[in-house]
Protein backbone atom coordinates (compact mmCIF):
# COMPACT_ATOMS: atom_id res chain seq x y z
CA UNK A 1 0.00 0.00 0.00
CA UNK A 2 1.46 3.31 -1.11
CA UNK A 3 2.18 5.81 1.64
CA UNK A 4 3.67 9.29 1.60
CA UNK A 5 5.28 11.19 4.46
CA UNK A 6 6.26 14.83 4.66
CA UNK A 7 9.38 15.97 6.48
CA UNK A 8 11.16 19.23 7.08
CA UNK A 9 11.69 22.00 9.61
CA UNK A 10 8.66 23.05 11.59
CA UNK A 11 9.91 26.60 12.03
CA UNK A 12 11.22 28.91 9.34
CA UNK A 13 12.28 32.54 9.73
CA UNK A 14 10.66 35.29 7.67
CA UNK A 15 12.35 35.96 4.32
CA UNK A 16 14.02 32.53 4.37
CA UNK A 17 13.27 29.45 2.25
CA UNK A 18 10.90 26.69 3.33
CA UNK A 19 12.09 23.28 2.14
CA UNK A 20 10.04 20.11 2.50
CA UNK A 21 10.56 16.52 1.42
CA UNK A 22 7.92 13.92 0.70
CA UNK A 23 9.02 10.28 0.87
CA UNK A 24 7.05 7.66 -1.04
CA UNK A 25 6.94 4.08 0.22
CA UNK A 26 5.10 0.90 -0.64
CA UNK A 27 4.91 1.59 -4.35
CA UNK A 28 6.55 3.26 -7.32
CA UNK A 29 7.16 6.95 -7.57
CA UNK A 30 7.52 6.83 -11.32
CA UNK A 31 4.77 7.67 -13.78
CA UNK A 32 2.66 9.67 -11.35
CA UNK A 33 1.97 13.31 -10.60
CA UNK A 34 2.92 14.30 -7.07
CA UNK A 35 1.38 17.36 -5.50
CA UNK A 36 1.87 19.73 -2.61
CA UNK A 37 -0.95 21.44 -0.73
CA UNK A 38 -1.17 23.76 2.20
CA UNK A 39 -3.92 24.63 4.64
CA UNK A 40 -3.66 27.52 7.10
CA UNK A 41 -5.49 26.85 10.34
CA UNK A 42 -9.24 27.15 9.83
CA UNK A 43 -8.91 27.93 6.12
CA UNK A 44 -9.43 26.11 2.87
CA UNK A 45 -6.93 23.85 1.18
CA UNK A 46 -4.69 25.41 -1.46
CA UNK A 47 -3.03 23.41 -4.23
CA UNK A 48 0.56 24.66 -4.44
CA UNK A 49 1.51 22.65 -7.49
CA UNK A 50 2.63 19.31 -8.84
CA UNK A 51 5.62 17.57 -10.28
CA UNK A 52 5.68 14.65 -12.65
CA UNK A 53 8.38 12.04 -12.28
CA UNK A 54 9.64 13.04 -15.72
CA UNK A 55 10.42 16.42 -14.17
CA UNK A 56 7.67 18.63 -15.56
CA UNK A 57 5.94 20.94 -13.12
CA UNK A 58 2.77 22.99 -12.76
CA UNK A 59 2.54 25.72 -10.16
CA UNK A 60 -0.33 27.71 -8.74
CA UNK A 61 0.01 31.17 -10.35
CA UNK A 62 -0.47 32.78 -6.94
CA UNK A 63 2.79 31.18 -5.74
CA UNK A 64 4.63 30.53 -8.98
CA UNK A 65 7.31 33.17 -8.46
CA UNK A 66 8.37 31.59 -5.16
CA UNK A 67 7.86 27.85 -5.70
CA UNK A 68 10.12 25.12 -7.02
CA UNK A 69 9.29 21.44 -7.04
CA UNK A 70 11.55 18.57 -8.00
CA UNK A 71 11.75 14.80 -7.76
CA UNK A 72 14.48 12.25 -7.08
CA UNK A 73 13.24 8.90 -8.32
CA UNK A 74 16.33 7.09 -7.02
CA UNK A 75 15.36 8.06 -3.48
CA UNK A 76 11.59 7.84 -3.99
CA UNK A 77 11.31 11.43 -2.87
CA UNK A 78 9.95 14.71 -4.16
CA UNK A 79 10.54 18.18 -2.86
CA UNK A 80 9.02 21.60 -2.29
CA UNK A 81 10.89 24.86 -1.98
CA UNK A 82 9.10 28.11 -1.13
CA UNK A 83 11.23 31.22 -1.00
CA UNK A 84 10.84 34.54 0.82
CA UNK A 85 8.35 33.22 3.32
CA UNK A 86 6.20 35.42 5.54
CA UNK A 87 3.80 34.76 8.38
CA UNK A 88 1.09 34.27 5.75
CA UNK A 89 2.84 31.07 4.69
CA UNK A 90 2.26 29.47 8.09
CA UNK A 91 0.19 26.36 7.38
CA UNK A 92 -0.12 22.61 7.46
CA UNK A 93 1.59 21.28 4.36
CA UNK A 94 0.54 18.03 2.70
CA UNK A 95 1.98 15.96 -0.10
CA UNK A 96 -0.33 13.76 -2.14
CA UNK A 97 -0.61 11.56 -5.20
CA UNK A 98 -3.15 11.54 -7.98
CA UNK A 99 -5.67 8.78 -7.75
CA UNK A 100 -5.26 5.91 -10.20
CA UNK A 101 -9.00 6.27 -10.82
CA UNK A 102 -8.88 9.88 -12.01
CA UNK A 103 -6.33 12.57 -12.69
CA UNK A 104 -6.26 15.66 -10.49
CA UNK A 105 -8.05 14.04 -7.56
CA UNK A 106 -6.02 12.74 -4.68
CA UNK A 107 -6.42 9.53 -2.73
CA UNK A 108 -2.97 9.16 -1.19
CA UNK A 109 -2.11 11.87 1.33
CA UNK A 110 0.62 12.29 3.86
CA UNK A 111 -0.29 13.04 7.48
CA UNK A 112 0.88 16.62 7.00
CA UNK A 113 3.61 18.69 8.53
CA UNK A 114 3.02 21.99 10.29
CA UNK A 115 5.27 24.84 9.25
CA UNK A 116 5.34 28.07 11.23
CA UNK A 117 7.00 31.20 9.89
CA UNK A 118 8.29 33.25 12.78
CA UNK A 119 11.45 34.93 13.95
CA UNK B 1 -9.44 31.21 -10.38
CA UNK B 2 -12.72 29.45 -9.71
CA UNK B 3 -14.29 30.20 -6.33
CA UNK B 4 -15.98 27.29 -4.60
CA UNK B 5 -18.63 28.19 -2.04
CA UNK B 6 -20.15 25.63 0.31
CA UNK B 7 -23.31 25.80 2.36
CA UNK B 8 -24.18 25.60 5.12
CA UNK B 9 -21.04 26.32 7.10
CA UNK B 10 -22.23 23.98 9.84
CA UNK B 11 -24.87 21.25 9.67
CA UNK B 12 -26.25 19.72 12.87
CA UNK B 13 -27.60 16.24 12.26
CA UNK B 14 -28.64 13.33 14.48
CA UNK B 15 -27.06 9.91 13.91
CA UNK B 16 -29.09 7.93 11.40
CA UNK B 17 -30.45 11.02 9.70
CA UNK B 18 -29.69 12.27 6.20
CA UNK B 19 -27.24 15.09 5.57
CA UNK B 20 -27.28 17.20 2.42
CA UNK B 21 -24.33 19.46 1.66
CA UNK B 22 -24.09 21.98 -1.17
CA UNK B 23 -21.22 23.31 -3.23
CA UNK B 24 -21.41 26.06 -5.83
CA UNK B 25 -18.76 27.01 -8.39
CA UNK B 26 -18.29 30.55 -9.65
CA UNK B 27 -18.27 29.18 -13.20
CA UNK B 28 -18.97 25.84 -14.78
CA UNK B 29 -16.64 23.01 -13.83
CA UNK B 30 -18.64 20.44 -15.80
CA UNK B 31 -18.49 17.22 -13.74
CA UNK B 32 -14.91 17.75 -12.57
CA UNK B 33 -15.85 17.98 -8.92
CA UNK B 34 -14.60 15.93 -5.99
CA UNK B 35 -15.60 15.70 -2.35
CA UNK B 36 -13.24 15.07 0.54
CA UNK B 37 -13.79 14.32 4.21
CA UNK B 38 -11.42 15.78 6.75
CA UNK B 39 -11.22 15.03 10.46
CA UNK B 40 -9.19 17.06 12.97
CA UNK B 41 -5.50 16.31 12.71
CA UNK B 42 -5.95 14.15 9.61
CA UNK B 43 -5.40 14.70 5.90
CA UNK B 44 -8.32 14.82 3.48
CA UNK B 45 -9.91 11.56 2.41
CA UNK B 46 -11.27 11.28 -1.12
CA UNK B 47 -14.95 10.36 -1.16
CA UNK B 48 -16.35 11.27 -4.56
CA UNK B 49 -14.88 12.29 -7.92
CA UNK B 50 -16.46 13.06 -11.26
CA UNK B 51 -19.28 14.64 -9.22
CA UNK B 52 -20.92 11.27 -8.55
CA UNK B 53 -18.40 8.40 -8.59
CA UNK B 54 -17.50 6.95 -5.23
CA UNK B 55 -13.80 6.38 -4.67
CA UNK B 56 -12.62 2.88 -3.86
CA UNK B 57 -13.73 1.72 -0.44
CA UNK B 58 -16.22 4.53 0.18
CA UNK B 59 -19.53 3.31 1.63
CA UNK B 60 -22.66 3.52 -0.47
CA UNK B 61 -24.29 5.93 2.00
CA UNK B 62 -22.17 8.65 0.41
CA UNK B 63 -23.50 9.95 -2.90
CA UNK B 64 -22.78 12.94 -5.07
CA UNK B 65 -24.77 14.71 -7.73
CA UNK B 66 -24.75 17.81 -9.89
CA UNK B 67 -22.88 19.31 -12.80
CA UNK B 68 -21.92 22.73 -14.05
CA UNK B 69 -22.01 25.01 -11.03
CA UNK B 70 -24.27 23.27 -8.49
CA UNK B 71 -23.30 20.12 -6.62
CA UNK B 72 -24.61 18.10 -3.69
CA UNK B 73 -23.09 15.55 -1.36
CA UNK B 74 -25.62 13.38 0.45
CA UNK B 75 -24.92 11.11 3.38
CA UNK B 76 -27.98 8.93 3.60
CA UNK B 77 -27.76 7.76 7.22
CA UNK B 78 -25.10 9.42 9.33
CA UNK B 79 -22.81 7.14 11.29
CA UNK B 80 -20.70 8.28 14.21
CA UNK B 81 -17.55 8.23 12.08
CA UNK B 82 -19.12 10.60 9.54
CA UNK B 83 -19.04 13.66 11.78
CA UNK B 84 -16.30 15.68 10.12
CA UNK B 85 -15.64 18.55 7.73
CA UNK B 86 -16.48 18.01 4.07
CA UNK B 87 -15.00 20.07 1.28
CA UNK B 88 -15.56 20.19 -2.41
CA UNK B 89 -12.79 20.55 -4.99
CA UNK B 90 -13.01 21.57 -8.62
CA UNK B 91 -10.36 20.24 -10.93
CA UNK B 92 -11.76 21.46 -14.23
CA UNK B 93 -9.55 24.55 -14.36
CA UNK B 94 -5.93 24.95 -13.25
CA UNK B 95 -5.30 25.46 -10.43
CA UNK B 96 -7.85 23.25 -8.80
CA UNK B 97 -9.60 25.03 -5.95
CA UNK B 98 -11.37 23.96 -2.79
CA UNK B 99 -14.41 25.06 -0.89
CA UNK B 100 -14.15 26.35 2.65
CA UNK B 101 -15.84 23.25 4.04
CA UNK B 102 -19.06 22.25 5.75
CA UNK B 103 -18.76 20.92 9.27
CA UNK B 104 -21.21 18.12 10.02
CA UNK B 105 -21.73 17.97 13.77
CA UNK B 106 -23.80 15.87 16.09
CA UNK B 107 -27.18 17.37 16.90
Interface residues (C-beta under 8 A of the other chain):
Chain A: X43 X44 X45 X46 X47 X49 X58 X60 X61 X62 X94 X96 X99 X101 X102 X103 X104 X105 X106 X107 X109 X110 X111 X112
Chain B: X1 X4 X32 X34 X42 X43 X44 X45 X46 X49 X50 X53 X55 X56 X87 X89 X91 X94 X95 X96 X97 X98 X99 X100 X101
